[in-house]
Amino acid sequence: MRDEELKERIQEVYTSNYRVYGARKIWRELNRQGHTVARCTVERLMRELGITGAVRGKKVITT
């Protein structure tokens, strides 16, 4: 099925980029490689695979 093929490609892009890419960057990379896919599909498959992008920046503390 298409989802299984996309899961493999998402995993490849994720690991080849030091496991920091989120859904938006993985989606852009897949489209650059010629695999037309919707961003919501990438988000769904990433949730199924249990992978998340790196969270950068500081936590905001008030008062």
PDB file of N, CA, C and O in Angstrom:
ATOM      1  N   MET A   1       0.838  -1.189   0.000  1.00  0.00           N
ATOM      2  CA  MET A   1       0.000   0.000   0.000  1.00  0.00           C
ATOM      3  C   MET A   1       0.885   1.256   0.000  1.00  0.00           C
ATOM      4  O   MET A   1       2.066   1.188   0.339  1.00  0.00           O
ATOM      5  N   ARG A   2       0.318   2.369  -0.372  1.00  0.00           N
ATOM      6  CA  ARG A   2       1.076   3.615  -0.471  1.00  0.00           C
ATOM      7  C   ARG A   2       1.582   4.088   0.886  1.00  0.00           C
ATOM      8  O   ARG A   2       2.691   4.613   0.983  1.00  0.00           O
ATOM      9  N   ASP A   3       0.779   3.907   1.937  1.00  0.00           N
ATOM     10  CA  ASP A   3       1.196   4.341   3.272  1.00  0.00           C
ATOM     11  C   ASP A   3       2.479   3.647   3.718  1.00  0.00           C
ATOM     12  O   ASP A   3       3.353   4.272   4.319  1.00  0.00           O
ATOM     13  N   GLU A   4       2.588   2.381   3.428  1.00  0.00           N
ATOM     14  CA  GLU A   4       3.783   1.633   3.841  1.00  0.00           C
ATOM     15  C   GLU A   4       5.035   2.163   3.131  1.00  0.00           C
ATOM     16  O   GLU A   4       6.097   2.292   3.740  1.00  0.00           O
ATOM     17  N   GLU A   5       4.896   2.464   1.846  1.00  0.00           N
ATOM     18  CA  GLU A   5       6.024   3.022   1.091  1.00  0.00           C
ATOM     19  C   GLU A   5       6.398   4.402   1.632  1.00  0.00           C
ATOM     20  O   GLU A   5       7.577   4.722   1.781  1.00  0.00           O
ATOM     21  N   LEU A   6       5.392   5.204   1.919  1.00  0.00           N
ATOM     22  CA  LEU A   6       5.650   6.548   2.449  1.00  0.00           C
ATOM     23  C   LEU A   6       6.282   6.482   3.837  1.00  0.00           C
ATOM     24  O   LEU A   6       7.150   7.293   4.158  1.00  0.00           O
ATOM     25  N   LYS A   7       5.860   5.529   4.659  1.00  0.00           N
ATOM     26  CA  LYS A   7       6.446   5.383   5.989  1.00  0.00           C
ATOM     27  C   LYS A   7       7.954   5.118   5.880  1.00  0.00           C
ATOM     28  O   LYS A   7       8.751   5.682   6.630  1.00  0.00           O
ATOM     29  N   GLU A   8       8.325   4.257   4.940  1.00  0.00           N
ATOM     30  CA  GLU A   8       9.752   3.958   4.738  1.00  0.00           C
ATOM     31  C   GLU A   8      10.506   5.217   4.322  1.00  0.00           C
ATOM     32  O   GLU A   8      11.582   5.499   4.848  1.00  0.00           O
ATOM     33  N   ARG A   9       9.950   5.967   3.390  1.00  0.00           N
ATOM     34  CA  ARG A   9      10.613   7.181   2.906  1.00  0.00           C
ATOM     35  C   ARG A   9      10.692   8.242   4.004  1.00  0.00           C
ATOM     36  O   ARG A   9      11.710   8.922   4.129  1.00  0.00           O
ATOM     37  N   ILE A  10       9.627   8.390   4.803  1.00  0.00           N
ATOM     38  CA  ILE A  10       9.639   9.347   5.908  1.00  0.00           C
ATOM     39  C   ILE A  10      10.726   8.969   6.900  1.00  0.00           C
ATOM     40  O   ILE A  10      11.465   9.832   7.374  1.00  0.00           O
ATOM     41  N   GLN A  11      10.828   7.685   7.214  1.00  0.00           N
ATOM     42  CA  GLN A  11      11.852   7.210   8.152  1.00  0.00           C
ATOM     43  C   GLN A  11      13.254   7.490   7.608  1.00  0.00           C
ATOM     44  O   GLN A  11      14.141   7.890   8.361  1.00  0.00           O
ATOM     45  N   GLU A  12      13.458   7.283   6.310  1.00  0.00           N
ATOM     46  CA  GLU A  12      14.761   7.547   5.684  1.00  0.00           C
ATOM     47  C   GLU A  12      15.131   9.022   5.789  1.00  0.00           C
ATOM     48  O   GLU A  12      16.250   9.358   6.177  1.00  0.00           O
ATOM     49  N   VAL A  13      14.181   9.912   5.441  1.00  0.00           N
ATOM     50  CA  VAL A  13      14.445  11.349   5.494  1.00  0.00           C
ATOM     51  C   VAL A  13      14.718  11.772   6.931  1.00  0.00           C
ATOM     52  O   VAL A  13      15.618  12.573   7.185  1.00  0.00           O
ATOM     53  N   TYR A  14      13.947  11.239   7.870  1.00  0.00           N
ATOM     54  CA  TYR A  14      14.083  11.590   9.285  1.00  0.00           C
ATOM     55  C   TYR A  14      15.464  11.196   9.818  1.00  0.00           C
ATOM     56  O   TYR A  14      16.132  11.996  10.473  1.00  0.00           O
ATOM     57  N   THR A  15      15.884   9.971   9.536  1.00  0.00           N
ATOM     58  CA  THR A  15      17.174   9.508  10.067  1.00  0.00           C
ATOM     59  C   THR A  15      18.354  10.151   9.338  1.00  0.00           C
ATOM     60  O   THR A  15      19.394  10.396   9.950  1.00  0.00           O
ATOM     61  N   SER A  16      18.207  10.425   8.052  1.00  0.00           N
ATOM     62  CA  SER A  16      19.324  11.027   7.314  1.00  0.00           C
ATOM     63  C   SER A  16      19.541  12.487   7.689  1.00  0.00           C
ATOM     64  O   SER A  16      20.585  13.057   7.375  1.00  0.00           O
ATOM     65  N   ASN A  17      18.564  13.099   8.359  1.00  0.00           N
ATOM     66  CA  ASN A  17      18.691  14.484   8.791  1.00  0.00           C
ATOM     67  C   ASN A  17      18.799  14.587  10.306  1.00  0.00           C
ATOM     68  O   ASN A  17      18.247  15.497  10.924  1.00  0.00           O
ATOM     69  N   TYR A  18      19.515  13.642  10.887  1.00  0.00           N
ATOM     70  CA  TYR A  18      19.856  13.653  12.314  1.00  0.00           C
ATOM     71  C   TYR A  18      18.655  13.621  13.244  1.00  0.00           C
ATOM     72  O   TYR A  18      18.740  14.074  14.385  1.00  0.00           O
ATOM     73  N   ARG A  19      17.532  13.087  12.763  1.00  0.00           N
ATOM     74  CA  ARG A  19      16.334  12.891  13.572  1.00  0.00           C
ATOM     75  C   ARG A  19      15.794  14.198  14.165  1.00  0.00           C
ATOM     76  O   ARG A  19      15.261  14.202  15.275  1.00  0.00           O
ATOM     77  N   VAL A  20      15.931  15.306  13.425  1.00  0.00           N
ATOM     78  CA  VAL A  20      15.429  16.587  13.919  1.00  0.00           C
ATOM     79  C   VAL A  20      14.334  17.177  13.040  1.00  0.00           C
ATOM     80  O   VAL A  20      13.659  18.115  13.464  1.00  0.00           O
ATOM     81  N   TYR A  21      14.135  16.663  11.836  1.00  0.00           N
ATOM     82  CA  TYR A  21      13.132  17.228  10.936  1.00  0.00           C
ATOM     83  C   TYR A  21      11.723  16.945  11.448  1.00  0.00           C
ATOM     84  O   TYR A  21      11.424  15.845  11.914  1.00  0.00           O
ATOM     85  N   GLY A  22      10.871  17.952  11.352  1.00  0.00           N
ATOM     86  CA  GLY A  22       9.460  17.795  11.666  1.00  0.00           C
ATOM     87  C   GLY A  22       8.670  17.519  10.398  1.00  0.00           C
ATOM     88  O   GLY A  22       9.242  17.311   9.328  1.00  0.00           O
ATOM     89  N   ALA A  23       7.350  17.519  10.530  1.00  0.00           N
ATOM     90  CA  ALA A  23       6.472  17.170   9.409  1.00  0.00           C
ATOM     91  C   ALA A  23       6.639  18.116   8.228  1.00  0.00           C
ATOM     92  O   ALA A  23       6.642  17.676   7.079  1.00  0.00           O
ATOM     93  N   ARG A  24       6.780  19.413   8.499  1.00  0.00           N
ATOM     94  CA  ARG A  24       6.868  20.374   7.401  1.00  0.00           C
ATOM     95  C   ARG A  24       8.129  20.159   6.571  1.00  0.00           C
ATOM     96  O   ARG A  24       8.069  20.163   5.341  1.00  0.00           O
ATOM     97  N   LYS A  25       9.263  19.973   7.229  1.00  0.00           N
ATOM     98  CA  LYS A  25      10.509  19.784   6.480  1.00  0.00           C
ATOM     99  C   LYS A  25      10.549  18.435   5.776  1.00  0.00           C
ATOM    100  O   LYS A  25      11.063  18.335   4.662  1.00  0.00           O
ATOM    101  N   ILE A  26      10.018  17.403   6.408  1.00  0.00           N
ATOM    102  CA  ILE A  26       9.956  16.090   5.751  1.00  0.00           C
ATOM    103  C   ILE A  26       9.045  16.171   4.539  1.00  0.00           C
ATOM    104  O   ILE A  26       9.368  15.617   3.488  1.00  0.00           O
ATOM    105  N   TRP A  27       7.906  16.854   4.667  1.00  0.00           N
ATOM    106  CA  TRP A  27       6.967  17.022   3.561  1.00  0.00           C
ATOM    107  C   TRP A  27       7.632  17.736   2.391  1.00  0.00           C
ATOM    108  O   TRP A  27       7.486  17.324   1.241  1.00  0.00           O
ATOM    109  N   ARG A  28       8.372  18.821   2.693  1.00  0.00           N
ATOM    110  CA  ARG A  28       9.066  19.559   1.635  1.00  0.00           C
ATOM    111  C   ARG A  28      10.136  18.699   0.963  1.00  0.00           C
ATOM    112  O   ARG A  28      10.280  18.728  -0.259  1.00  0.00           O
ATOM    113  N   GLU A  29      10.879  17.940   1.753  1.00  0.00           N
ATOM    114  CA  GLU A  29      11.930  17.083   1.207  1.00  0.00           C
ATOM    115  C   GLU A  29      11.337  16.004   0.303  1.00  0.00           C
ATOM    116  O   GLU A  29      11.875  15.742  -0.773  1.00  0.00           O
ATOM    117  N   LEU A  30      10.245  15.381   0.720  1.00  0.00           N
ATOM    118  CA  LEU A  30       9.601  14.354  -0.109  1.00  0.00           C
ATOM    119  C   LEU A  30       9.116  14.945  -1.426  1.00  0.00           C
ATOM    120  O   LEU A  30       9.260  14.315  -2.474  1.00  0.00           O
ATOM    121  N   ASN A  31       8.542  16.145  -1.389  1.00  0.00           N
ATOM    122  CA  ASN A  31       8.089  16.784  -2.622  1.00  0.00           C
ATOM    123  C   ASN A  31       9.268  17.148  -3.519  1.00  0.00           C
ATOM    124  O   ASN A  31       9.165  17.060  -4.742  1.00  0.00           O
ATOM    125  N   ARG A  32      10.396  17.561  -2.916  1.00  0.00           N
ATOM    126  CA  ARG A  32      11.601  17.845  -3.706  1.00  0.00           C
ATOM    127  C   ARG A  32      12.103  16.590  -4.416  1.00  0.00           C
ATOM    128  O   ARG A  32      12.606  16.653  -5.538  1.00  0.00           O
ATOM    129  N   GLN A  33      11.958  15.451  -3.742  1.00  0.00           N
ATOM    130  CA  GLN A  33      12.409  14.181  -4.324  1.00  0.00           C
ATOM    131  C   GLN A  33      11.433  13.636  -5.352  1.00  0.00           C
ATOM    132  O   GLN A  33      11.712  12.628  -6.002  1.00  0.00           O
ATOM    133  N   GLY A  34      10.282  14.299  -5.506  1.00  0.00           N
ATOM    134  CA  GLY A  34       9.330  13.877  -6.534  1.00  0.00           C
ATOM    135  C   GLY A  34       8.195  13.011  -6.030  1.00  0.00           C
ATOM    136  O   GLY A  34       7.456  12.441  -6.833  1.00  0.00           O
ATOM    137  N   HIS A  35       8.036  12.896  -4.717  1.00  0.00           N
ATOM    138  CA  HIS A  35       6.938  12.114  -4.141  1.00  0.00           C
ATOM    139  C   HIS A  35       5.852  13.082  -3.699  1.00  0.00           C
ATOM    140  O   HIS A  35       5.947  13.682  -2.628  1.00  0.00           O
ATOM    141  N   THR A  36       4.817  13.235  -4.524  1.00  0.00           N
ATOM    142  CA  THR A  36       3.740  14.159  -4.201  1.00  0.00           C
ATOM    143  C   THR A  36       2.900  13.571  -3.076  1.00  0.00           C
ATOM    144  O   THR A  36       2.310  12.498  -3.205  1.00  0.00           O
ATOM    145  N   VAL A  37       2.866  14.308  -1.967  1.00  0.00           N
ATOM    146  CA  VAL A  37       2.130  13.840  -0.792  1.00  0.00           C
ATOM    147  C   VAL A  37       1.637  15.058  -0.022  1.00  0.00           C
ATOM    148  O   VAL A  37       2.298  16.097  -0.006  1.00  0.00           O
ATOM    149  N   ALA A  38       0.485  14.932   0.611  1.00  0.00           N
ATOM    150  CA  ALA A  38      -0.072  16.030   1.402  1.00  0.00           C
ATOM    151  C   ALA A  38       0.625  16.107   2.756  1.00  0.00           C
ATOM    152  O   ALA A  38       1.068  15.092   3.295  1.00  0.00           O
ATOM    153  N   ARG A  39       0.719  17.323   3.301  1.00  0.00           N
ATOM    154  CA  ARG A  39       1.392  17.494   4.586  1.00  0.00           C
ATOM    155  C   ARG A  39       0.627  16.786   5.711  1.00  0.00           C
ATOM    156  O   ARG A  39       1.237  16.239   6.629  1.00  0.00           O
ATOM    157  N   CYS A  40      -0.698  16.797   5.637  1.00  0.00           N
ATOM    158  CA  CYS A  40      -1.487  16.126   6.673  1.00  0.00           C
ATOM    159  C   CYS A  40      -1.223  14.616   6.670  1.00  0.00           C
ATOM    160  O   CYS A  40      -1.285  13.970   7.717  1.00  0.00           O
ATOM    161  N   THR A  41      -0.933  14.063   5.504  1.00  0.00           N
ATOM    162  CA  THR A  41      -0.594  12.645   5.405  1.00  0.00           C
ATOM    163  C   THR A  41       0.739  12.374   6.082  1.00  0.00           C
ATOM    164  O   THR A  41       0.886  11.383   6.796  1.00  0.00           O
ATOM    165  N   VAL A  42       1.713  13.253   5.860  1.00  0.00           N
ATOM    166  CA  VAL A  42       3.017  13.110   6.507  1.00  0.00           C
ATOM    167  C   VAL A  42       2.851  13.203   8.019  1.00  0.00           C
ATOM    168  O   VAL A  42       3.453  12.423   8.757  1.00  0.00           O
ATOM    169  N   GLU A  43       2.036  14.155   8.488  1.00  0.00           N
ATOM    170  CA  GLU A  43       1.796  14.306   9.920  1.00  0.00           C
ATOM    171  C   GLU A  43       1.182  13.040  10.511  1.00  0.00           C
ATOM    172  O   GLU A  43       1.601  12.578  11.572  1.00  0.00           O
ATOM    173  N   ARG A  44       0.188  12.482   9.821  1.00  0.00           N
ATOM    174  CA  ARG A  44      -0.488  11.269  10.302  1.00  0.00           C
ATOM    175  C   ARG A  44       0.471  10.089  10.377  1.00  0.00           C
ATOM    176  O   ARG A  44       0.494   9.355  11.365  1.00  0.00           O
ATOM    177  N   LEU A  45       1.267   9.914   9.316  1.00  0.00           N
ATOM    178  CA  LEU A  45       2.200   8.787   9.286  1.00  0.00           C
ATOM    179  C   LEU A  45       3.314   8.950  10.322  1.00  0.00           C
ATOM    180  O   LEU A  45       3.778   7.966  10.897  1.00  0.00           O
ATOM    181  N   MET A  46       3.742  10.196  10.559  1.00  0.00           N
ATOM    182  CA  MET A  46       4.746  10.426  11.604  1.00  0.00           C
ATOM    183  C   MET A  46       4.188  10.067  12.977  1.00  0.00           C
ATOM    184  O   MET A  46       4.896   9.498  13.808  1.00  0.00           O
ATOM    185  N   ARG A  47       2.910  10.400  13.220  1.00  0.00           N
ATOM    186  CA  ARG A  47       2.281  10.008  14.488  1.00  0.00           C
ATOM    187  C   ARG A  47       2.244   8.491  14.626  1.00  0.00           C
ATOM    188  O   ARG A  47       2.525   7.955  15.698  1.00  0.00           O
ATOM    189  N   GLU A  48       1.895   7.793  13.535  1.00  0.00           N
ATOM    190  CA  GLU A  48       1.844   6.330  13.567  1.00  0.00           C
ATOM    191  C   GLU A  48       3.220   5.738  13.830  1.00  0.00           C
ATOM    192  O   GLU A  48       3.341   4.732  14.529  1.00  0.00           O
ATOM    193  N   LEU A  49       4.267   6.361  13.269  1.00  0.00           N
ATOM    194  CA  LEU A  49       5.635   5.879  13.479  1.00  0.00           C
ATOM    195  C   LEU A  49       6.177   6.285  14.846  1.00  0.00           C
ATOM    196  O   LEU A  49       7.171   5.731  15.314  1.00  0.00           O
ATOM    197  N   GLY A  50       5.527   7.247  15.480  1.00  0.00           N
ATOM    198  CA  GLY A  50       5.975   7.699  16.790  1.00  0.00           C
ATOM    199  C   GLY A  50       7.193   8.603  16.734  1.00  0.00           C
ATOM    200  O   GLY A  50       7.976   8.647  17.683  1.00  0.00           O
ATOM    201  N   ILE A  51       7.364   9.331  15.626  1.00  0.00           N
ATOM    202  CA  ILE A  51       8.511  10.230  15.514  1.00  0.00           C
ATOM    203  C   ILE A  51       8.044  11.680  15.541  1.00  0.00           C
ATOM    204  O   ILE A  51       6.973  12.021  15.039  1.00  0.00           O
ATOM    205  N   THR A  52       8.882  12.523  16.144  1.00  0.00           N
ATOM    206  CA  THR A  52       8.582  13.950  16.230  1.00  0.00           C
ATOM    207  C   THR A  52       9.835  14.733  15.899  1.00  0.00           C
ATOM    208  O   THR A  52      10.950  14.230  16.044  1.00  0.00           O
ATOM    209  N   GLY A  53       9.652  15.958  15.456  1.00  0.00           N
ATOM    210  CA  GLY A  53      10.772  16.837  15.168  1.00  0.00           C
ATOM    211  C   GLY A  53      11.353  17.401  16.453  1.00  0.00           C
ATOM    212  O   GLY A  53      10.734  17.323  17.514  1.00  0.00           O
ATOM    213  N   ALA A  54      12.549  17.970  16.346  1.00  0.00           N
ATOM    214  CA  ALA A  54      13.200  18.579  17.499  1.00  0.00           C
ATOM    215  C   ALA A  54      12.486  19.880  17.850  1.00  0.00           C
ATOM    216  O   ALA A  54      12.073  20.631  16.967  1.00  0.00           O
ATOM    217  N   VAL A  55      12.347  20.135  19.135  1.00  0.00           N
ATOM    218  CA  VAL A  55      11.744  21.373  19.616  1.00  0.00           C
ATOM    219  C   VAL A  55      12.884  22.295  20.026  1.00  0.00           C
ATOM    220  O   VAL A  55      13.693  21.954  20.890  1.00  0.00           O
ATOM    221  N   ARG A  56      12.938  23.449  19.406  1.00  0.00           N
ATOM    222  CA  ARG A  56      14.032  24.387  19.664  1.00  0.00           C
ATOM    223  C   ARG A  56      13.523  25.575  20.465  1.00  0.00           C
ATOM    224  O   ARG A  56      12.322  25.842  20.513  1.00  0.00           O
ATOM    225  N   GLY A  57      14.443  26.273  21.084  1.00  0.00           N
ATOM    226  CA  GLY A  57      14.099  27.508  21.781  1.00  0.00           C
ATOM    227  C   GLY A  57      13.925  27.280  23.276  1.00  0.00           C
ATOM    228  O   GLY A  57      13.991  26.155  23.770  1.00  0.00           O
ATOM    229  N   LYS A  58      13.701  28.374  23.969  1.00  0.00           N
ATOM    230  CA  LYS A  58      13.537  28.330  25.419  1.00  0.00           C
ATOM    231  C   LYS A  58      12.064  28.262  25.785  1.00  0.00           C
ATOM    232  O   LYS A  58      11.198  28.693  25.024  1.00  0.00           O
ATOM    233  N   LYS A  59      11.801  27.718  26.948  1.00  0.00           N
ATOM    234  CA  LYS A  59      10.469  27.731  27.500  1.00  0.00           C
ATOM    235  C   LYS A  59      10.216  29.121  28.083  1.00  0.00           C
ATOM    236  O   LYS A  59      11.064  29.655  28.798  1.00  0.00           O
ATOM    237  N   VAL A  60       9.074  29.700  27.787  1.00  0.00           N
ATOM    238  CA  VAL A  60       8.766  31.049  28.241  1.00  0.00           C
ATOM    239  C   VAL A  60       8.266  30.985  29.667  1.00  0.00           C
ATOM    240  O   VAL A  60       7.318  30.260  29.971  1.00  0.00           O
ATOM    241  N   ILE A  61       8.911  31.753  30.551  1.00  0.00           N
ATOM    242  CA  ILE A  61       8.497  31.822  31.946  1.00  0.00           C
ATOM    243  C   ILE A  61       8.054  33.247  32.241  1.00  0.00           C
ATOM    244  O   ILE A  61       8.797  34.195  31.984  1.00  0.00           O
ATOM    245  N   THR A  62       6.862  33.404  32.774  1.00  0.00           N
ATOM    246  CA  THR A  62       6.364  34.736  33.103  1.00  0.00           C
ATOM    247  C   THR A  62       6.227  34.881  34.611  1.00  0.00           C
ATOM    248  O   THR A  62       5.853  33.932  35.300  1.00  0.00           O
ATOM    249  N   THR A  63       6.519  36.024  35.102  1.00  0.00           N
ATOM    250  CA  THR A  63       6.472  36.406  36.531  1.00  0.00           C
ATOM    251  C   THR A  63       7.114  35.447  37.503  1.00  0.00           C
ATOM    252  O   THR A  63       7.114  35.698  38.709  1.00  0.00           O
TER     253      THR A  63
END
